[in-house]
Amino acid sequence: RLTGRTVLVLGSAEAARALVPEAAAHGVTVSADRAALAEADHVLFAPGLPDGTQGAEPVDVAVEFARLVADIAALSGRRPLLWCLTSGVREAVDADALAQSPLWGMGRVAASEHPEFWGGVVDFPSGPPAELPVRLLFGLLHLRPAEPVVALTAEGVRVPRLAPAELAAGGEPFACRPDGTYLITGGLGVLGL
């Protein structure tokens, strides 16, 4: 059963409406009123869950999230757990997912600076809110997973992991194309370039 009774959903009105039926089954009240921040047990920041409107710009999403973290940090006494809900970032198939992707990194910063009220990042598959796996979401809110990012998929719950890639036998070695764009990360760290 979910700890706490009040969930505040900010960012997407459609996301708040999609959560109401499952919330009622758990005996939880869902609100979209930011004035209820101090009384909430959980805050779900859902800037990019599909709501039929044009997607937000990445900088707007990042600024809104940073303000929310600051507002929760400024509360005296008990603070609600903050969760960030993204949509389609794992698949990265559209501009809305790109606008939300900075939240994965900002969430890790919030976790290190405010572990006392950080819940985590939960990524939903792209699609209409009616098809979102909200039952899994409420299960995660109850468990408070140790993973900083959790993706809910049709196959279940997924977490990011590095895994060795199998090279195709007899395949051509990788060659950069002049018209391509490539991102190399960690070159000065453990990878040792």
N, C-alpha and C positions, 0 to 999 in steps of 0.2 A: 504494500500500500504506500502511496506517495506521502512523504513527510510534508507537513504543512497543508494548508487549506486554500490558499489564495495564490493564483498565478496571474501575473501581469504580463500581457503580450504587447510589445511596442514595435512599431515599424510597419506592420502589415495588418490592416483591419480584416482582410480575408483570412489570414492565418489565425487570428483570434477566433473568428466564427468557425473555422474548421476544427478547432480544438474543443469547442463547447460540448458536443455530445460525449466524447471520450472523457472529458473532465468531469462531467456529471456522473458518469459511471464510477469514477474514483472519489466522488464526494468533494470535488474541488471546484471552486469558483474561478472563472476566467474573467479578467477585466482588461480593458484597453485604455484605462484612464491613468495617465502618468501621475496625477495627483495622489494616486494610491501607492506610490513607490515605497513609502515607509512602512505600510501595512502588509505588503506582499511577502510571501514566503519564497517565491521563485519569480525571477524576471526573465522572460524569453524575448530576446532582441531578434526580431525576424524581419530584416529589411528587404529581403529579396524573395520571400516565398511568394509564389504566383498570386497576384490579386487583380489581374486584368489591366493594370496600369503600366505605363512606360517605366522601364528600369531606372534606378538611381545611378548617379555618377559615383565612381569609386571614392572620390574625395568626400562627397556628401555622406556616404555610408560610414566612412572612417571617422569623420568628425562627429557624427551622431553617436557612434559607439563610444568614442573617447569622452564625450559629454556625459553619457549614461554611466560609464565607469566612475567618472569624477563625482557625479551626483550620488551614487551609491556609497562611495568612499566618504563623502561628507556627512552621511547619516550618522546620528549618534545612536548608540545601543545596538540592538540586533539588526543585521543587514540581510536582505534577501540574497539567495544564491542567483548569480547571473549566468545565464546560458545564452549562447549565440546560435541562432538557427540559420543555416544557409541552405540554398537550393541549387543543386546541380554543379557545385564547385568541384566535386570529385570527378565528374565526367567532363567538365569545362567545355560545353558544347555551344554556349551562346554568350552574348555580351552581359546579360544579367549575372551569370556565374562569375564572369571576370570582375564585375563591379564588387562582388561579395568576397572574392578571394583574399583581399588584404585582411579580412576579419580572422582568417586562420592564423596569421602571424600576430595580429594585434591581440587575439585571444591568448596566445602563449605569453605575451608580455603582461597582460592582465593577470594571468595565472601566477607569474613570478612576483608581481608587485602586490597582488591582493589575493593570496591563496585562501584567505578566510571567507571570501564571498564568491570565488570563481567556481562555476559549475563545469563548463566545457563548451566545445563547439560540436553541434550536431548537424550533419549535412543530410538533407533530404534529397531524393531523386527529383529531377525536373518533372513537372507535371501539375495537374490541377490539384488544389488543396483538398478536394474531396477524396483523392486517392492517396494522400500522404499517410504513412504508417504511424499515426498518432499514438496507437496503443504501445508501440515500441518506444516512442518518445517518453510516455509517462513511466514506462518501466525503467528507462535510463535516468529520469529525474529521481526516481526512488533509489536507484543503486549508486548514483554519483560515481561513474566509472573513473578509473585511474588514468585512462587515456585522455590526452588533451583534445583529440579530434576523433569523432565517431561518425561513420557514415551509415545511414539506414538505407538498405537496398532491398530489392525484391527477394534476394537470396538470404537476407538477414542483416546482421550488424557487421560492419567492416571497420578495421583500423589501419592506418598507414604503416607499412613495413617495407624495409629495403630487402630485396631478395636478389640472389644472383640470377643473371640473365643467361639463358642457354644460347650459345651461338649455333647457328645452323651449320651443319656439316657441309663443307665445300662452298660456303657462301662467300660473297665478295666482302672484303673489309670495308668498314665505314669510310666514306669520303664526303667531305663537306661540299655542298653545292654553292656556287657563287650567288645564286638567287635565294638561298635559304637563310633562315635566322636560327641561331643556336644559343642555348643558355648553358653555361658551364658553372656549376656551383661547387663550393667546398674545395676549390683548387689549392688554396693555401692552408688547408686544414689536414685532416686525416688522409685525404686522397693523395696529397703530396706532389703536386705538379711543380 
